[in-house]
Amino acid sequence: MEKEGEIMLSIKCKDVGMKCDFEVEARTDNELVNKFQEHISKVHNVKTITPDMFTKIRKAIKK
Ligand SMILES: [Zn+2]
């Protein structure tokens, strides 16, 4: 049985094409995407996630 809470997901900003060393970690996909979205909104002024961007984000998630 898998213990809950041991898997950490992470995403790096540069993996979606930004020149940025920001990395965020979370335990769930949704949390990760939310945190990342907050970062690119504040720091990169990306207010809307396009389907293309969303695909990049999903692919960049490391498990
Ligand atoms: Zn960034």
N, CA, C, O and the ligand as a Tripos MOL2 file, in Angstrom:
@<TRIPOS>MOLECULE
protein
  253   251    64     0     0
PROTEIN
NO_CHARGES

@<TRIPOS>ATOM
      1 N           0.8250   -1.2130    0.0000 N.3       1 MET1
      2 CA          0.0000    0.0000    0.0000 C.3       1 MET1
      3 C           0.8600    1.2640    0.0000 C.2       1 MET1
      4 O           1.8860    1.3490    0.6760 O.2       1 MET1
      5 N           0.4140    2.2170   -0.7630 N.am      2 GLU2
      6 CA          1.1470    3.4810   -0.7910 C.3       2 GLU2
      7 C           0.7390    4.3550    0.3730 C.2       2 GLU2
      8 O          -0.4410    4.4990    0.6940 O.2       2 GLU2
      9 N           1.7280    4.9220    0.9830 N.am      3 LYS3
     10 CA          1.4260    5.8730    2.0480 C.3       3 LYS3
     11 C           1.1170    7.2260    1.4380 C.2       3 LYS3
     12 O           1.8350    7.7200    0.5690 O.2       3 LYS3
     13 N           0.0600    7.7960    1.9030 N.am      4 GLU4
     14 CA         -0.3110    9.0950    1.3620 C.3       4 GLU4
     15 C           0.6480   10.1860    1.8360 C.2       4 GLU4
     16 O           1.0830   10.1860    2.9870 O.2       4 GLU4
     17 N           0.9630   11.0890    0.9570 N.am      5 GLY5
     18 CA          1.7710   12.2190    1.3620 C.3       5 GLY5
     19 C           3.2500   12.0510    1.0770 C.2       5 GLY5
     20 O           4.0440   12.9490    1.3550 O.2       5 GLY5
     21 N           3.6300   10.9000    0.5210 N.am      6 GLU6
     22 CA          5.0490   10.7120    0.2750 C.3       6 GLU6
     23 C           5.4700   11.1290   -1.1270 C.2       6 GLU6
     24 O           6.6460   11.3790   -1.3920 O.2       6 GLU6
     25 N           4.4970   11.1970   -2.0080 N.am      7 ILE7
     26 CA          4.8230   11.5750   -3.3810 C.3       7 ILE7
     27 C           4.7950   13.0930   -3.5220 C.2       7 ILE7
     28 O           3.7900   13.7460   -3.2400 O.2       7 ILE7
     29 N           5.9000   13.6240   -3.9560 N.am      8 MET8
     30 CA          5.9440   15.0530   -4.2180 C.3       8 MET8
     31 C           6.0540   15.2770   -5.7180 C.2       8 MET8
     32 O           6.8960   14.6880   -6.3950 O.2       8 MET8
     33 N           5.1920   16.1330   -6.2130 N.am      9 LEU9
     34 CA          5.2720   16.5160   -7.6130 C.3       9 LEU9
     35 C           5.9990   17.8420   -7.6910 C.2       9 LEU9
     36 O           5.9370   18.6470   -6.7620 O.2       9 LEU9
     37 N           6.6780   18.0680   -8.7830 N.am     10 SER10
     38 CA          7.3390   19.3610   -8.9190 C.3      10 SER10
     39 C           7.3100   19.8270  -10.3670 C.2      10 SER10
     40 O           7.1690   19.0400  -11.3030 O.2      10 SER10
     41 N           7.4470   21.1200  -10.5090 N.am     11 ILE11
     42 CA          7.5040   21.6930  -11.8440 C.3      11 ILE11
     43 C           8.4830   22.8540  -11.8360 C.2      11 ILE11
     44 O           8.5360   23.6350  -10.8860 O.2      11 ILE11
     45 N           9.2480   22.9530  -12.8950 N.am     12 LYS12
     46 CA         10.1890   24.0600  -13.0200 C.3      12 LYS12
     47 C           9.6920   25.0090  -14.0930 C.2      12 LYS12
     48 O           9.2270   24.6030  -15.1580 O.2      12 LYS12
     49 N           9.8050   26.2640  -13.7770 N.am     13 CYS13
     50 CA          9.3510   27.2900  -14.6920 C.3      13 CYS13
     51 C          10.0550   27.1870  -16.0480 C.2      13 CYS13
     52 O           9.4370   27.3690  -17.0970 O.2      13 CYS13
     53 N          11.3380   26.8970  -16.0090 N.am     14 LYS14
     54 CA         12.0610   26.8340  -17.2810 C.3      14 LYS14
     55 C          11.6070   25.6700  -18.1580 C.2      14 LYS14
     56 O          11.8160   25.6850  -19.3710 O.2      14 LYS14
     57 N          10.9890   24.6670  -17.5490 N.am     15 ASP15
     58 CA         10.4870   23.5380  -18.3410 C.3      15 ASP15
     59 C           9.2560   23.8840  -19.1680 C.2      15 ASP15
     60 O           8.8740   23.1290  -20.0620 O.2      15 ASP15
     61 N           8.6440   25.0040  -18.8760 N.am     16 VAL16
     62 CA          7.5430   25.4390  -19.7290 C.3      16 VAL16
     63 C           7.9760   26.5860  -20.6360 C.2      16 VAL16
     64 O           7.1510   27.2440  -21.2700 O.2      16 VAL16
     65 N           9.2820   26.8110  -20.6820 N.am     17 GLY17
     66 CA          9.8050   27.7750  -21.6480 C.3      17 GLY17
     67 C          10.1470   29.1510  -21.1050 C.2      17 GLY17
     68 O          10.4490   30.0640  -21.8740 O.2      17 GLY17
     69 N          10.1020   29.3110  -19.7690 N.am     18 MET18
     70 CA         10.4310   30.6040  -19.1810 C.3      18 MET18
     71 C          11.9150   30.6360  -18.8160 C.2      18 MET18
     72 O          12.5230   29.6100  -18.5100 O.2      18 MET18
     73 N          12.4690   31.8290  -18.8560 N.am     19 LYS19
     74 CA         13.8440   31.9790  -18.3810 C.3      19 LYS19
     75 C          13.7850   32.3180  -16.9060 C.2      19 LYS19
     76 O          13.8730   33.4800  -16.5090 O.2      19 LYS19
     77 N          13.6350   31.2840  -16.1110 N.am     20 CYS20
     78 CA         13.3270   31.4810  -14.7000 C.3      20 CYS20
     79 C          13.6950   30.2110  -13.9430 C.2      20 CYS20
     80 O          13.4520   29.1030  -14.4220 O.2      20 CYS20
     81 N          14.2760   30.3730  -12.7700 N.am     21 ASP21
     82 CA         14.7060   29.2080  -12.0020 C.3      21 ASP21
     83 C          13.6940   28.7610  -10.9570 C.2      21 ASP21
     84 O          13.9710   27.8940  -10.1290 O.2      21 ASP21
     85 N          12.5340   29.3630  -11.0140 N.am     22 PHE22
     86 CA         11.4930   29.0250  -10.0380 C.3      22 PHE22
     87 C          11.0870   27.5550  -10.1490 C.2      22 PHE22
     88 O          10.9150   27.0100  -11.2390 O.2      22 PHE22
     89 N          10.9420   26.9430   -8.9820 N.am     23 GLU23
     90 CA         10.4580   25.5700   -8.9470 C.3      23 GLU23
     91 C           9.4170   25.4730   -7.8490 C.2      23 GLU23
     92 O           9.5820   26.0470   -6.7730 O.2      23 GLU23
     93 N           8.3620   24.7570   -8.1180 N.am     24 VAL24
     94 CA          7.3280   24.6150   -7.1000 C.3      24 VAL24
     95 C           7.0360   23.1330   -6.8810 C.2      24 VAL24
     96 O           7.0940   22.3200   -7.8040 O.2      24 VAL24
     97 N           6.7240   22.8140   -5.6360 N.am     25 GLU25
     98 CA          6.3960   21.4340   -5.2920 C.3      25 GLU25
     99 C           5.0110   21.3670   -4.6760 C.2      25 GLU25
    100 O           4.5700   22.2920   -3.9940 O.2      25 GLU25
    101 N           4.3410   20.2730   -4.9240 N.am     26 ALA26
    102 CA          3.0430   20.0630   -4.2980 C.3      26 ALA26
    103 C           2.7500   18.5740   -4.2770 C.2      26 ALA26
    104 O           3.4450   17.7780   -4.9090 O.2      26 ALA26
    105 N           1.7110   18.2120   -3.5410 N.am     27 ARG27
    106 CA          1.3980   16.7920   -3.4270 C.3      27 ARG27
    107 C           0.3700   16.3210   -4.4480 C.2      27 ARG27
    108 O           0.2610   15.1280   -4.7300 O.2      27 ARG27
    109 N          -0.3760   17.2640   -4.9930 N.am     28 THR28
    110 CA         -1.3580   16.8780   -5.9940 C.3      28 THR28
    111 C          -1.1960   17.7260   -7.2520 C.2      28 THR28
    112 O          -0.6950   18.8490   -7.2030 O.2      28 THR28
    113 N          -1.6240   17.1720   -8.3650 N.am     29 ASP29
    114 CA         -1.5940   17.8750   -9.6470 C.3      29 ASP29
    115 C          -2.2760   19.2330   -9.5590 C.2      29 ASP29
    116 O          -1.7440   20.2510  -10.0050 O.2      29 ASP29
    117 N          -3.4700   19.2180   -8.9700 N.am     30 ASN30
    118 CA         -4.2450   20.4480   -8.8900 C.3      30 ASN30
    119 C          -3.5520   21.5370   -8.0920 C.2      30 ASN30
    120 O          -3.5220   22.6990   -8.4960 O.2      30 ASN30
    121 N          -2.9930   21.1440   -6.9520 N.am     31 GLU31
    122 CA         -2.2910   22.0830   -6.1010 C.3      31 GLU31
    123 C          -1.0830   22.6440   -6.8440 C.2      31 GLU31
    124 O          -0.7930   23.8390   -6.7910 O.2      31 GLU31
    125 N          -0.3980   21.7580   -7.5260 N.am     32 LEU32
    126 CA          0.7920   22.1630   -8.2620 C.3      32 LEU32
    127 C           0.4510   23.1650   -9.3610 C.2      32 LEU32
    128 O           1.1010   24.2020   -9.4980 O.2      32 LEU32
    129 N          -0.5610   22.8420  -10.1260 N.am     33 VAL33
    130 CA         -0.9680   23.7400  -11.2120 C.3      33 VAL33
    131 C          -1.4410   25.0780  -10.6540 C.2      33 VAL33
    132 O          -1.1440   26.1320  -11.2160 O.2      33 VAL33
    133 N          -2.1820   25.0310   -9.5410 N.am     34 ASN34
    134 CA         -2.6360   26.2800   -8.9150 C.3      34 ASN34
    135 C          -1.4800   27.1580   -8.4670 C.2      34 ASN34
    136 O          -1.4650   28.3610   -8.7260 O.2      34 ASN34
    137 N          -0.5120   26.5500   -7.7950 N.am     35 LYS35
    138 CA          0.6530   27.2990   -7.3190 C.3      35 LYS35
    139 C           1.4430   27.8640   -8.4780 C.2      35 LYS35
    140 O           1.9070   29.0040   -8.4480 O.2      35 LYS35
    141 N           1.5850   27.0370   -9.5020 N.am     36 PHE36
    142 CA          2.3620   27.4660  -10.6530 C.3      36 PHE36
    143 C           1.6750   28.6070  -11.3920 C.2      36 PHE36
    144 O           2.3060   29.5610  -11.8470 O.2      36 PHE36
    145 N           0.3820   28.4720  -11.4890 N.am     37 GLN37
    146 CA         -0.4220   29.4990  -12.1400 C.3      37 GLN37
    147 C          -0.2880   30.8400  -11.4150 C.2      37 GLN37
    148 O          -0.1960   31.8960  -12.0400 O.2      37 GLN37
    149 N          -0.2810   30.7720  -10.0960 N.am     38 GLU38
    150 CA         -0.1180   31.9660   -9.2840 C.3      38 GLU38
    151 C           1.2310   32.6230   -9.5710 C.2      38 GLU38
    152 O           1.3280   33.8420   -9.7080 O.2      38 GLU38
    153 N           2.2660   31.7910   -9.6570 N.am     39 HIS39
    154 CA          3.6140   32.2890   -9.9390 C.3      39 HIS39
    155 C           3.6880   32.9650  -11.3080 C.2      39 HIS39
    156 O           4.1620   34.0960  -11.4160 O.2      39 HIS39
    157 N           3.2270   32.2840  -12.3440 N.am     40 ILE40
    158 CA          3.3640   32.8870  -13.6770 C.3      40 ILE40
    159 C           2.4580   34.1000  -13.8420 C.2      40 ILE40
    160 O           2.7450   34.9890  -14.6440 O.2      40 ILE40
    161 N           1.3840   34.1380  -13.0960 N.am     41 SER41
    162 CA          0.5210   35.3040  -13.1240 C.3      41 SER41
    163 C           1.2150   36.5130  -12.5060 C.2      41 SER41
    164 O           1.2150   37.6030  -13.0790 O.2      41 SER41
    165 N           1.8120   36.3040  -11.3220 N.am     42 LYS42
    166 CA          2.4690   37.3970  -10.6020 C.3      42 LYS42
    167 C           3.7840   37.8030  -11.2390 C.2      42 LYS42
    168 O           4.0530   38.9860  -11.4470 O.2      42 LYS42
    169 N           4.6030   36.7960  -11.5480 N.am     43 VAL43
    170 CA          5.9770   37.0750  -11.9600 C.3      43 VAL43
    171 C           6.1070   37.2960  -13.4650 C.2      43 VAL43
    172 O           6.8880   38.1370  -13.9090 O.2      43 VAL43
    173 N           5.3420   36.5420  -14.2410 N.am     44 HIS44
    174 CA          5.4900   36.6380  -15.6920 C.3      44 HIS44
    175 C           4.3050   37.3080  -16.3690 C.2      44 HIS44
    176 O           4.2290   37.3940  -17.5940 O.2      44 HIS44
    177 N           3.3920   37.7750  -15.5430 N.am     45 ASN45
    178 CA          2.2240   38.4660  -16.0440 C.3      45 ASN45
    179 C           1.4010   37.6400  -17.0430 C.2      45 ASN45
    180 O           0.7850   38.1740  -17.9660 O.2      45 ASN45
    181 N           1.4140   36.3360  -16.8280 N.am     46 VAL46
    182 CA          0.5880   35.4530  -17.6530 C.3      46 VAL46
    183 C          -0.7260   35.2410  -16.9140 C.2      46 VAL46
    184 O          -0.8050   34.4580  -15.9680 O.2      46 VAL46
    185 N          -1.7410   35.9440  -17.3570 N.am     47 LYS47
    186 CA         -3.0020   35.9260  -16.6140 C.3      47 LYS47
    187 C          -3.9230   34.7980  -17.0600 C.2      47 LYS47
    188 O          -4.7870   34.3480  -16.3070 O.2      47 LYS47
    189 N          -3.7290   34.3570  -18.2720 N.am     48 THR48
    190 CA         -4.5710   33.2910  -18.7790 C.3      48 THR48
    191 C          -3.7190   32.1130  -19.2310 C.2      48 THR48
    192 O          -2.7300   32.2840  -19.9440 O.2      48 THR48
    193 N          -4.1090   30.9370  -18.8150 N.am     49 ILE49
    194 CA         -3.4230   29.7300  -19.2720 C.3      49 ILE49
    195 C          -4.0970   29.2520  -20.5520 C.2      49 ILE49
    196 O          -5.2620   28.8550  -20.5400 O.2      49 ILE49
    197 N          -3.3680   29.2940  -21.6340 N.am     50 THR50
    198 CA         -3.9060   28.7960  -22.8960 C.3      50 THR50
    199 C          -3.8340   27.2710  -22.8930 C.2      50 THR50
    200 O          -3.0700   26.6920  -22.1210 O.2      50 THR50
    201 N          -4.6150   26.6190  -23.7400 N.am     51 PRO51
    202 CA         -4.5480   25.1520  -23.8030 C.3      51 PRO51
    203 C          -3.1270   24.6550  -24.1050 C.2      51 PRO51
    204 O          -2.6950   23.6130  -23.6120 O.2      51 PRO51
    205 N          -2.4200   25.4320  -24.9260 N.am     52 ASP52
    206 CA         -1.0370   25.0970  -25.2590 C.3      52 ASP52
    207 C          -0.1440   25.1460  -24.0200 C.2      52 ASP52
    208 O           0.6610   24.2500  -23.7700 O.2      52 ASP52
    209 N          -0.3150   26.2130  -23.2630 N.am     53 MET53
    210 CA          0.4320   26.3800  -22.0260 C.3      53 MET53
    211 C           0.0800   25.2810  -21.0300 C.2      53 MET53
    212 O           0.9490   24.7340  -20.3520 O.2      53 MET53
    213 N          -1.1840   24.9760  -20.9580 N.am     54 PHE54
    214 CA         -1.6530   23.9430  -20.0380 C.3      54 PHE54
    215 C          -1.0130   22.5950  -20.3640 C.2      54 PHE54
    216 O          -0.6070   21.8560  -19.4670 O.2      54 PHE54
    217 N          -0.9300   22.2880  -21.6500 N.am     55 THR55
    218 CA         -0.2880   21.0480  -22.0890 C.3      55 THR55
    219 C           1.1780   21.0290  -21.6850 C.2      55 THR55
    220 O           1.6910   20.0140  -21.2140 O.2      55 THR55
    221 N           1.8470   22.1600  -21.8730 N.am     56 LYS56
    222 CA          3.2550   22.2620  -21.4730 C.3      56 LYS56
    223 C           3.4160   22.0380  -19.9800 C.2      56 LYS56
    224 O           4.3370   21.3520  -19.5360 O.2      56 LYS56
    225 N           2.5170   22.6180  -19.2180 N.am     57 ILE57
    226 CA          2.5790   22.4700  -17.7710 C.3      57 ILE57
    227 C           2.4120   21.0040  -17.3700 C.2      57 ILE57
    228 O           3.1650   20.4810  -16.5490 O.2      57 ILE57
    229 N           1.4210   20.3610  -17.9610 N.am     58 ARG58
    230 CA          1.1810   18.9490  -17.6240 C.3      58 ARG58
    231 C           2.4020   18.0880  -17.9570 C.2      58 ARG58
    232 O           2.7670   17.1780  -17.2130 O.2      58 ARG58
    233 N           3.0140   18.4010  -19.0870 N.am     59 LYS59
    234 CA          4.1820   17.6120  -19.5210 C.3      59 LYS59
    235 C           5.3950   17.8880  -18.6480 C.2      59 LYS59
    236 O           6.2610   17.0280  -18.4880 O.2      59 LYS59
    237 N           5.4560   19.0830  -18.0870 N.am     60 ALA60
    238 CA          6.6360   19.4790  -17.3130 C.3      60 ALA60
    239 C           6.5740   18.9560  -15.8730 C.2      60 ALA60
    240 O           7.5680   19.0080  -15.1490 O.2      60 ALA60
    241 N           5.4320   18.4630  -15.4710 N.am     61 ILE61
    242 CA          5.2850   17.9740  -14.0990 C.3      61 ILE61
    243 C           6.1170   16.7050  -13.8890 C.2      61 ILE61
    244 O           5.9870   15.7270  -14.6250 O.2      61 ILE61
    245 N           6.9690   16.7520  -12.8690 N.am     62 LYS62
    246 CA          7.8090   15.5970  -12.5550 C.3      62 LYS62
    247 C           7.2520   14.8640  -11.3400 C.2      62 LYS62
    248 O           6.9300   15.4640  -10.3140 O.2      62 LYS62
    249 N           7.1510   13.5560  -11.4910 N.am     63 LYS63
    250 CA          6.6170   12.7770  -10.3740 C.3      63 LYS63
    251 C           7.6900   11.9240   -9.7300 C.2      63 LYS63
    252 O           7.4120   11.2020   -8.7720 O.2      63 LYS63
    253 ZN          8.9330   31.7900  -13.3220 Zn       64 ZN64
@<TRIPOS>BOND
     1     1     2 1
     2     2     3 1
     3     3     4 2
     4     3     5 am
     5     5     6 1
     6     6     7 1
     7     7     8 2
     8     7     9 am
     9     9    10 1
    10    10    11 1
    11    11    12 2
    12    11    13 am
    13    13    14 1
    14    14    15 1
    15    15    16 2
    16    15    17 am
    17    17    18 1
    18    18    19 1
    19    19    20 2
    20    19    21 am
    21    21    22 1
    22    22    23 1
    23    23    24 2
    24    23    25 am
    25    25    26 1
    26    26    27 1
    27    27    28 2
    28    27    29 am
    29    29    30 1
    30    30    31 1
    31    31    32 2
    32    31    33 am
    33    33    34 1
    34    34    35 1
    35    35    36 2
    36    35    37 am
    37    37    38 1
    38    38    39 1
    39    39    40 2
    40    39    41 am
    41    41    42 1
    42    42    43 1
    43    43    44 2
    44    43    45 am
    45    45    46 1
    46    46    47 1
    47    47    48 2
    48    47    49 am
    49    49    50 1
    50    50    51 1
    51    51    52 2
    52    51    53 am
    53    53    54 1
    54    54    55 1
    55    55    56 2
    56    55    57 am
    57    57    58 1
    58    58    59 1
    59    59    60 2
    60    59    61 am
    61    61    62 1
    62    62    63 1
    63    63    64 2
    64    63    65 am
    65    65    66 1
    66    66    67 1
    67    67    68 2
    68    67    69 am
    69    69    70 1
    70    70    71 1
    71    71    72 2
    72    71    73 am
    73    73    74 1
    74    74    75 1
    75    75    76 2
    76    75    77 am
    77    77    78 1
    78    78    79 1
    79    79    80 2
    80    79    81 am
    81    81    82 1
    82    82    83 1
    83    83    84 2
    84    83    85 am
    85    85    86 1
    86    86    87 1
    87    87    88 2
    88    87    89 am
    89    89    90 1
    90    90    91 1
    91    91    92 2
    92    91    93 am
    93    93    94 1
    94    94    95 1
    95    95    96 2
    96    95    97 am
    97    97    98 1
    98    98    99 1
    99    99   100 2
   100    99   101 am
   101   101   102 1
   102   102   103 1
   103   103   104 2
   104   103   105 am
   105   105   106 1
   106   106   107 1
   107   107   108 2
   108   107   109 am
   109   109   110 1
   110   110   111 1
   111   111   112 2
   112   111   113 am
   113   113   114 1
   114   114   115 1
   115   115   116 2
   116   115   117 am
   117   117   118 1
   118   118   119 1
   119   119   120 2
   120   119   121 am
   121   121   122 1
   122   122   123 1
   123   123   124 2
   124   123   125 am
   125   125   126 1
   126   126   127 1
   127   127   128 2
   128   127   129 am
   129   129   130 1
   130   130   131 1
   131   131   132 2
   132   131   133 am
   133   133   134 1
   134   134   135 1
   135   135   136 2
   136   135   137 am
   137   137   138 1
   138   138   139 1
   139   139   140 2
   140   139   141 am
   141   141   142 1
   142   142   143 1
   143   143   144 2
   144   143   145 am
   145   145   146 1
   146   146   147 1
   147   147   148 2
   148   147   149 am
   149   149   150 1
   150   150   151 1
   151   151   152 2
   152   151   153 am
   153   153   154 1
   154   154   155 1
   155   155   156 2
   156   155   157 am
   157   157   158 1
   158   158   159 1
   159   159   160 2
   160   159   161 am
   161   161   162 1
   162   162   163 1
   163   163   164 2
   164   163   165 am
   165   165   166 1
   166   166   167 1
   167   167   168 2
   168   167   169 am
   169   169   170 1
   170   170   171 1
   171   171   172 2
   172   171   173 am
   173   173   174 1
   174   174   175 1
   175   175   176 2
   176   175   177 am
   177   177   178 1
   178   178   179 1
   179   179   180 2
   180   179   181 am
   181   181   182 1
   182   182   183 1
   183   183   184 2
   184   183   185 am
   185   185   186 1
   186   186   187 1
   187   187   188 2
   188   187   189 am
   189   189   190 1
   190   190   191 1
   191   191   192 2
   192   191   193 am
   193   193   194 1
   194   194   195 1
   195   195   196 2
   196   195   197 am
   197   197   198 1
   198   198   199 1
   199   199   200 2
   200   199   201 am
   201   201   202 1
   202   202   203 1
   203   203   204 2
   204   203   205 am
   205   205   206 1
   206   206   207 1
   207   207   208 2
   208   207   209 am
   209   209   210 1
   210   210   211 1
   211   211   212 2
   212   211   213 am
   213   213   214 1
   214   214   215 1
   215   215   216 2
   216   215   217 am
   217   217   218 1
   218   218   219 1
   219   219   220 2
   220   219   221 am
   221   221   222 1
   222   222   223 1
   223   223   224 2
   224   223   225 am
   225   225   226 1
   226   226   227 1
   227   227   228 2
   228   227   229 am
   229   229   230 1
   230   230   231 1
   231   231   232 2
   232   231   233 am
   233   233   234 1
   234   234   235 1
   235   235   236 2
   236   235   237 am
   237   237   238 1
   238   238   239 1
   239   239   240 2
   240   239   241 am
   241   241   242 1
   242   242   243 1
   243   243   244 2
   244   243   245 am
   245   245   246 1
   246   246   247 1
   247   247   248 2
   248   247   249 am
   249   249   250 1
   250   250   251 1
   251   251   252 2
@<TRIPOS>SUBSTRUCTURE
     1 MET1         2 RESIDUE 1 A MET
     2 GLU2         6 RESIDUE 1 A GLU
     3 LYS3        10 RESIDUE 1 A LYS
     4 GLU4        14 RESIDUE 1 A GLU
     5 GLY5        18 RESIDUE 1 A GLY
     6 GLU6        22 RESIDUE 1 A GLU
     7 ILE7        26 RESIDUE 1 A ILE
     8 MET8        30 RESIDUE 1 A MET
     9 LEU9        34 RESIDUE 1 A LEU
    10 SER10       38 RESIDUE 1 A SER
    11 ILE11       42 RESIDUE 1 A ILE
    12 LYS12       46 RESIDUE 1 A LYS
    13 CYS13       50 RESIDUE 1 A CYS
    14 LYS14       54 RESIDUE 1 A LYS
    15 ASP15       58 RESIDUE 1 A ASP
    16 VAL16       62 RESIDUE 1 A VAL
    17 GLY17       66 RESIDUE 1 A GLY
    18 MET18       70 RESIDUE 1 A MET
    19 LYS19       74 RESIDUE 1 A LYS
    20 CYS20       78 RESIDUE 1 A CYS
    21 ASP21       82 RESIDUE 1 A ASP
    22 PHE22       86 RESIDUE 1 A PHE
    23 GLU23       90 RESIDUE 1 A GLU
    24 VAL24       94 RESIDUE 1 A VAL
    25 GLU25       98 RESIDUE 1 A GLU
    26 ALA26      102 RESIDUE 1 A ALA
    27 ARG27      106 RESIDUE 1 A ARG
    28 THR28      110 RESIDUE 1 A THR
    29 ASP29      114 RESIDUE 1 A ASP
    30 ASN30      118 RESIDUE 1 A ASN
    31 GLU31      122 RESIDUE 1 A GLU
    32 LEU32      126 RESIDUE 1 A LEU
    33 VAL33      130 RESIDUE 1 A VAL
    34 ASN34      134 RESIDUE 1 A ASN
    35 LYS35      138 RESIDUE 1 A LYS
    36 PHE36      142 RESIDUE 1 A PHE
    37 GLN37      146 RESIDUE 1 A GLN
    38 GLU38      150 RESIDUE 1 A GLU
    39 HIS39      154 RESIDUE 1 A HIS
    40 ILE40      158 RESIDUE 1 A ILE
    41 SER41      162 RESIDUE 1 A SER
    42 LYS42      166 RESIDUE 1 A LYS
    43 VAL43      170 RESIDUE 1 A VAL
    44 HIS44      174 RESIDUE 1 A HIS
    45 ASN45      178 RESIDUE 1 A ASN
    46 VAL46      182 RESIDUE 1 A VAL
    47 LYS47      186 RESIDUE 1 A LYS
    48 THR48      190 RESIDUE 1 A THR
    49 ILE49      194 RESIDUE 1 A ILE
    50 THR50      198 RESIDUE 1 A THR
    51 PRO51      202 RESIDUE 1 A PRO
    52 ASP52      206 RESIDUE 1 A ASP
    53 MET53      210 RESIDUE 1 A MET
    54 PHE54      214 RESIDUE 1 A PHE
    55 THR55      218 RESIDUE 1 A THR
    56 LYS56      222 RESIDUE 1 A LYS
    57 ILE57      226 RESIDUE 1 A ILE
    58 ARG58      230 RESIDUE 1 A ARG
    59 LYS59      234 RESIDUE 1 A LYS
    60 ALA60      238 RESIDUE 1 A ALA
    61 ILE61      242 RESIDUE 1 A ILE
    62 LYS62      246 RESIDUE 1 A LYS
    63 LYS63      250 RESIDUE 1 A LYS
    64 ZN64       253 GROUP 0 **** ****
